[in-house]
Amino acid sequence: MRVAVIFRAFLLLAMLLSSHAWAYGEESFAGSDRERIERAPMNHGVLHLEVKEAPLAQIFKIIEDQAGVQLHIPSLSQRRVTATCEGTALEVLKCILGKEVNLVYRYEDKPSANDSKPLLREVWVLNSTPSEPHPLNRNPDQAVCEAMEHFPDGQQLPLEEEQKAFFHLEPEEMEKLVLLSRSPDPKRRKEAVSRLALVAEDEDDGGVRSVLTEALQDPSPGVRAQAIFGLTRRDDAERDSVLRGALHDSEVGVRLMAVSNAGENRAILEMALHDEDRVVRDLARMKLGKIE
């Protein structure tokens, strides 16, 4: 088992809500020739990842599924990446996202039954733009990594076009998700709300916003967190109100979602400095430090 700490990140060992995550449930690879994953016995063991021209969202989904880790990504991109990475889940994330990425992460408060080491449970990615391609690193104590970005014909699509292509929903798809958002199963509601949260504001006739607003009162904290993510992506006067309300939520994971999506809103971040949970305070302090 190889564990190497090569991150400039905060190691946060506080108990947090572990029932919410970005949902990429509809993403899948076209065939086995496009990816190869070897599952590690524990998520602090070795994970091997090989992908060819895969969207970042699919890579994140693989890491979540194989390592049993929940990833919180404030923004998504349709950039395609070819990578060979090996190491812990954190090392593979660092391999894919680049050395400049800022991570906040936590471990389970208790060790697993089969191992004395605590399991990694959640990772917040504070910025997720891949940096320059990584050289292949063959140090046996570190992650093996080789990652390159790929764009059609060597050109990067404008971000606006990427978002429209990746987040577009046909009317019938949107209707199904709206219905699913009212499911008695909180997991299905979270899946629906997290997908609706990505719908571009100019494609919403008001129905999506209504679902997201209603979801702020959902009994499931995971659904509430996704609603906050979706509403705070929108550029309107209600954004600050949503963030302020989220900071008073009883669940720490929902409050973390608000801080993660507060951008450079000093008032919100300064409010979060007084949160009862140290992790929320640390994240707010980190974000304030980046804009000062």
Secondary structure as GFF3:
##gff-version 3
##sequence-region A 1 292
A	DSSP	beta_strand	10	12	.	.	.	ID=ss1
A	DSSP	three_ten_helix	32	34	.	.	.	ID=ss2
A	DSSP	beta_strand	35	38	.	.	.	ID=ss3
A	DSSP	beta_strand	47	55	.	.	.	ID=ss4
A	DSSP	alpha_helix	56	67	.	.	.	ID=ss5
A	DSSP	beta_strand	70	72	.	.	.	ID=ss6
A	DSSP	beta_strand	80	87	.	.	.	ID=ss7
A	DSSP	alpha_helix	89	97	.	.	.	ID=ss8
A	DSSP	beta_strand	103	111	.	.	.	ID=ss9
A	DSSP	beta_strand	118	125	.	.	.	ID=ss10
A	DSSP	beta_strand	144	150	.	.	.	ID=ss11
A	DSSP	three_ten_helix	152	154	.	.	.	ID=ss12
A	DSSP	alpha_helix	159	167	.	.	.	ID=ss13
A	DSSP	alpha_helix	171	180	.	.	.	ID=ss14
A	DSSP	alpha_helix	186	196	.	.	.	ID=ss15
A	DSSP	three_ten_helix	201	203	.	.	.	ID=ss16
A	DSSP	alpha_helix	207	215	.	.	.	ID=ss17
A	DSSP	alpha_helix	221	232	.	.	.	ID=ss18
A	DSSP	alpha_helix	238	246	.	.	.	ID=ss19
A	DSSP	alpha_helix	252	260	.	.	.	ID=ss20
A	DSSP	alpha_helix	266	272	.	.	.	ID=ss21
A	DSSP	alpha_helix	278	291	.	.	.	ID=ss22
###
